[in-house]
């Protein structure tokens, strides 16, 4: 990130440099001021005493609370992302089908589950499974979390798949058809492999969403990391520190995934420049302002 | 149908709360997000850093956690109160405002990212022409770049807003009486779970579908001709 050569402002001259320095100092001072206010308020309420933070240095609080919670989050997220990928591929290809009814059904499912909040899906499937005793009561919450996340993320991934396949040049499928391939073969051996590389960053971003949304399990009693953090807070009487630690854990997990997504995208873009599959990705803006990444971030 | 007439008042109240949560948080998130986006493209390294840190932190934290933090952390531990204490509906009001705060803080990170990518789509020549006329950074951003960026991001901002509408259900975690809280209550007390599920699914489809169509239309309408 260099200071020169951006679209919005000139490279600073001596006067502007001084001004920037002044504003930098002002911003830094404001930050320090806010930091001090927060510190003073925390201190005032006795949140900074060693007793409040000590539990996090003991192994028992990790083994009884935090690690099972992290495991719960990861299990729910991993299982649902796998199912969502399968569902997304089916629905996405369904939306591109030659048969109108298939297109409509797939489109209807995708639009419906993208419009309904994940939480509503979870509450509904929880009650549904409880009523008809589909799962053991121990797995009820987990099943509901997985179903909710799968339906929602599957629908979003279906859209990503569709966009990915649509972004391929028409010549690809035309050439395949000219070689005498059947529809299934064209999709399986020509279109999907190319589209997957283009979709990869978006799919990884969607994993971040699934990982974050697994925290919704909190509301239907699934023990994931926020719930376990809250239990820890209740046990040691340190809600605030516990929630901060949980936030840090989640940020590290999600940030790692985001970094992976950005890396993958950069590699793909480099590969394309080097004569890899041409035009295999959606068009990205050619101009880049410093500090701006143009990963397609979906909510 | 009996269910609808039995719960009609409560349903309207609950969805009205959802709409209110959405509206207030949208305004908050839009203001905060615009400021953050301006910080992230500014010439001041410290401001850029602050903006980047904010986005990284709040985009990667689950909303559930943020809202619980607003209630347990800010209110119960730190004693932050957002409503007059003597008011009879203190807890309701306070929880509502805490939820709006949490939703705004979370959504602002997404607004900021959308806007930043919108700024990216503005043609270089636009900003260059502004600079060559002697406009300063803030003039350039305010008069030339942001108006075009906002037009370019109408559709993405629409999806942020729809996501926000759906995210308001999470406010039920601190007891704000919006749609999902009523759904939980109804689905436990009534035998007809499919009907209850259908009512709430339909409610959200009614809320979000027109929004999607509207923003689709607006984005076509406001498209910058190039």
Interface residues (C-beta under 8 A of the other chain):
Chain A: X1 X3 X6 X7 X8 X9 X10 X12 X16 X20 X23 X24 X27 X28 X31 X41 X42 X45 X47 X111 X112 X115 X116 X117 X118 X119 X120 X123 X124 X127 X128 X131 X208 X212 X213 X214 X215 X216 X218 X219 X226 X230 X233 X239 X240 X243 X244 X246 X247 X250 X251 X253 X254 X255 X258 X285 X287 X288 X289 X291 X292 X294 X297 X298 X299
Chain B: X40 X41 X43 X44 X45 X46 X47 X48 X50 X52 X56 X57 X59 X60 X61 X62 X63 X64 X65 X68 X69 X72 X73 X76 X77 X78 X79 X110 X113 X116 X117 X119 X120 X121 X122 X123 X124 X127 X128 X131 X136 X137 X140 X141 X145 X159 X160 X162 X163 X166 X167 X169 X170 X172 X173 X179 X180 X183 X184 X187 X188 X193 X196 X197 X200 X201 X204 X205 X208 X209 X212
